[in-house]
Structure formats: C-alpha cells, structure tokens
Amino acid sequence: MDMNKYNEVVNGKKTYKMIATLLDYRFPVLIGWTDGKSTHYDILFTFGIESAGVNQRGLKGDDLFVSIMGTGAFGFKIDSLKESRYVSEKLFLGKVDESVEALTDLINGIIKEWQEM
C-alpha cells in the first residue's frame, strides 16, 4: 500500500488496488489511514459478508462496509462512485471537510479498482 514516512496508509493506486484485491478474496482489511493533513482514522473494510434477517437502511451483504473505529460505519453499494456529502451523512453525521473529501477519494478509489477487476 501507499504509505507516508510515519507508516500510515495514504491514498494512492497501490492502496486502492491492494484493498480491492484483498476484499475480492473476502479478507477484511484494517488500515491506519491519514488524509495527509493531520487526521488519522483506523478503518475496517469488509465485503461479501453473510447477512441474516431484515436489515435497516437498505444494507446488503454485498455492500462495501466501511467502519471508522469510534466514529461510524455504513455499507456502500459498489455500483457507482460516492459523493462526499453522502459519505459524510453516513459516517460523520453530515460533517464535510478535507478529511471527508480524502476519505471519499479512498472509497471511490477502491470502488474504481473493484470495477476494473
């Protein structure tokens, strides 16, 4: 994955490809990620989970689940790229800032790689 000098994961082609590849094999992926400014999130990505019962919010087992440790989690459909306001609404109660923009780039980078596989 793409890393900075502090051994934190950053956005980049290698990051997107590695996460998409691991998720394709149904491995959950936990990363210590930074937006390159001053924000650090521990993020768990999962895909292709078993699901039982009626789930709220339209969540399905084939969504890309993004869990920001201590903050929020949501399952995103992988059929299209996401807008930062949508990501913010689902993970940060509507707060849009540079960090959310960078996180949206990360999610969209993974989705693009997934679509190219």
Buried (B, 14 or more C-beta within 10 A) or exposed (E): BBBEEEEBBBBBEEBBBBBBBBBEEEEBBEBBBBBEEEBBBEBBBBBBBEEEEEEEEEBEBEBBBBBBEEEEBBBBEBEEBBEBEBBBBBBBEEEBBEBBEBBBBBBBBBBBBBEEE
